[in-house]
């Protein structure tokens, strides 16, 4: 049986000016003029052209250049990548094309050039506007640098997203809230808020193990996330998935693809590709299969992924999943989620509650357990 066409493309740029203390992504800190970047970009261009010849890029609706820090590699290399994309697929205005950037490497000239080459959405890794918090995180920019980067982005882009982080040791509740308010005041149209997670084998993990840094407090993080919700919704944003808020019309279609079972192609080191048809879903990373799901597991995963979205799951979708799963446990689990206060049922849809957002691991785990 043939596989469904890819609708989303992710390109991984694994280079940064420095690695942050909390980062466990597949990245490395290298000088901008390092030959390893040229070699990598040339390889990416070849992979893009190969994917085009194999017919993998013909149905794409979103493209995402992530990292790492794509803006760190400079305009010359970005031009090569974006030109290869334009020559290999229909990089038309209706295709959402996002590029991640960090404030220290984004300039007005780069903004102008990437806009001309087809990028139509910028995602800025700000994390905080508080200089003291940025120093704790080991970021390469300060608050003023973040403000300048947003202003530079807005010389061409209306669709500007800002990432912010809470639960950072030494960060007060007011510091985080003020960063959220400032992102709104500066005109961001999309804001993603994330609690700090201490990942294994990172400098932050070693600092916690040595007793030099306190572990993030879950209650403090929950209060911060709730505070961000109040500020953003009060400013006209709406929460459309677990960590992201947007003004109407500025929801990330690429983010949404990951939570709605859309096949996606990953190109670059550690990028994940998801292929599927009605009977099988596979995720492959660096040539290795990391997920291989049958129809029942797909049905359970689709329910779980849908509950990461504010719109949740329709009764019809639950009914279809019940047929695939082969029993009535899906309905029973949703009833149980309502009883636990993790979900609500109204207007023919099951949606996560605020408690469901904050206790996501419990909610998602119960749905995945439908087909272990």
Secondary structure, DSSP 8 states (H G I E B T S, - for coil): -------EEEEEE-EESS--TT--SS-EE--TT-HHHHHHHHHHHHHHHHHHHTT-STT--EEEEEES-GGGG-HHHHHHHHHHHHHHS---TTSEEEEEE-GGG--HHHHHHHHHTT--EEEEEEE-S-HHHHHHHT-S--HHHHHHHHHHHTTT-S-EEEEEEE--TT--HHHHHHHHHHHHHTT-SEEEEEE----TTSHHHHHHHTTSS----HHHHHHHHHHHHHHHHHTT-EEEETTEEE-TT---HHHHHHHTT--EEEESTT-EEEEE-SSEEEEEETTEEEEEEEHHHHHHHHHHHHTTBTT-EEHHHHHHHHHHHTSSHHHHHHHHHHHTTSEEEETTEEEE-HHHHHTHHHHHHHHHGGG-
